[in-house]
Structure formats: C-alpha cells, structure tokens
Amino acid sequence: MLMNLGRHVDSHVDMWTNLAVGRTAEAETQKAFYDEYFAVLDLTAEFYLETVNRVFQLHLLAQGRTHLPQRRIDLAAIRKTHLLTVEGERDDICSVGQTVAAHDLCTGVFANRKRHHLQPGVGHYGVFSGRKWATQIYPLVRNTILAAD
C-alpha cells in the first residue's frame, strides 16, 4: 500500500466522502475493493518475507533449489497440464518477464500447452481483480481450464 500511498489515501477520502453525502453504493464498492485488497494481511510477516527471500532474492525456485521438507521441487517434472502465465504491463511489484520465465522452467510441459498473456494497462492488483480481469483475463483462464479437460 505504501508504494501508492497517495492514491490509497485519496481513495479512502473518497470512500468516506461518499458515505457522508449518502452515496452508499459507491462507498460499498470502494469498501469491497479494500476488503479484498487487505485479505493478504492474513499472511504472517515471516511467511511473506521468507517467500520474497527464497523466490525473488535468492532465486531458489528458478535454480531448482527449492525443497519441501522431504524432497526438492522439480518444475521439469510438471508434464500433464497446461501452463498459462499472465502479467500486467504496469505491474510495479513483479516486473514484466518474471512470470513468463515459468515457461523456460517447466520444460516438461509441451509447447502447445503453454500460453503467455501480457495485459495492457493493468498493475499488480489489476491482473486478478477489476474490469479487465473480468472481461479480458478471466476468459483466457476459463478457456485454458476448459481446454485442459
């Protein structure tokens, strides 16, 4: 939230203004957004920081060095599935290219089962929430699932 603090502060001011002047539908829409947005606060700080460290700083997953308690995670062993990766053009958390890298890591998935989508005009949150998710990204996800059946 601190990455875009001004935008979030303005949004909260708008929400409270909407409540104060009786525009409850608009305020409820904004509240619903923040209820979902803050849902990740259920993650412990330790889990979040450990994930950031292992995946993004040490690159353990990309190097094939991630382990469960009993065995190493082998992305090349993934074979009988489709792979759809989605990135947001304006993502300020996961830059363009980080997600599509999964295609090179999942060498066991046939090329005709791999698809990548770069969504113009959305940031990190917009990839899986909002109008562009509902009208442009979700149909790709749904069709990928249906094609795999």
N, C-alpha and C positions, 0 to 999 in steps of 0.2 A: 504494500500500500504506500510505503514511503517513496517508492520510485515515481509515483504520480500523485504526490500528496495534494497539490493544488487542485487537481481535477476531482479527487475524492472529497476534499473539504467543500468545494463548490457544489458537488452532488448532494452532500448531506445538508448544506444550507438550503438547496432547492427542495429537498425532501421535507424539511421542517417548515419551510415557507408554504409548500403545498398543503401540509396538514393545517397550518394556521389559517389559511384562507379557504379551507373546505374542499380542496381538490384531493379528496381521499384516494381516488383511483390512481392518480399519478403518483402519490406518495406510496401507495401499496406496491406499485410496480418497482419503484426505487428500493423499497424495503425488501422485496422479494429478491432483487438482484444482490443486495448486500448480505442477506441471509445465506444465499448460495456461495457468494464470494468468500465469506468468512468461514465457511464449513471446513476449510483446510486447517483452521485453528485447532481442530481436534487432534492434529498430529503433534506428537511431543517434539520439543526443540531438539532433543537428542537424535530422534529418528530422522528428522528433516536434515539436520547438519551432517549426520553420518551419510545419508543418501547423496547430498551435494558433494561431500568429500569423495566418496567412492566412485560416483558416476562422472562428475564433472571436473573434479580437480585431479584425482589420481588416475582417471580413465580406466578403472579396473574392468568394467563391463566390456568396453571396446577392445581391451587387451586380452580378453578371455581369462581374467584372473579373479572373477567374482565367484564366491563359494557360498553354498548353503552349508548348514552345519556338517553334512555328511559327504558332499560332493561339489565339484566345480560346475558352474553353469556353462553349458556348451551351446552357444547360439547356432552353430553349424548343425546341431542335432535336430533343429526345428525343420520339419520336412512337409508334413501333411496339413498345410494351412495356407491361407492367403495372407499377404502382408500389405497392408495399406498404411502409409505414413502421411501425416498431414502437418503442414507448417503454416504459420501466419506470417505474411510478408512484413508486418510491423511488430513482430514479437520482440520485446525488449528483455526477455528472460532467456529464452532458448533461440539463439540466432539461427537464421536460415542455413540449412546444411546439417544441423545436428541430428534431426530426426531422419532425414533421408539416408544418413550413414548406416542405418539399420539394414538397408538393402545389401550393403557390402558385407556386413557381419553375419547375416542369415544366409549363408552360402548353400544350405540345403533346400531352400525354397526355390522352386522353378521360376524362371524369369517371367513366364506368362501368368504367374500368380502374384506378382509384385506390382504395386502401383503407388505412385507418389503424387500428392496434391499440394501445391503451394497456393494458399488462399490470399488473393489480393485484399488489401485494406483492413486486415484484422491483426490484432495483437495477441498476446499470450492467452488472455481470458476468452477473447472472441472466437478462438478456434473451436471451442466446445460450448459456447453459450451465445444466445442472441439470434438476430435475424439471419445473418449469413450462415451460422451453424444450421439453423432450421431449414433454410431454403437451398443452400449450396453444398455444405459439407455433409450433413446428415444423410442426404440421398446417396452420396458416394459410399458412406459407411454401410447403409442399409443394403445397397446393391452388391457390395463386396461380400457381406454376410450371406445374402441370397445366392450369389454365385458359388459360394463355398459349400452349399448344401447339396 
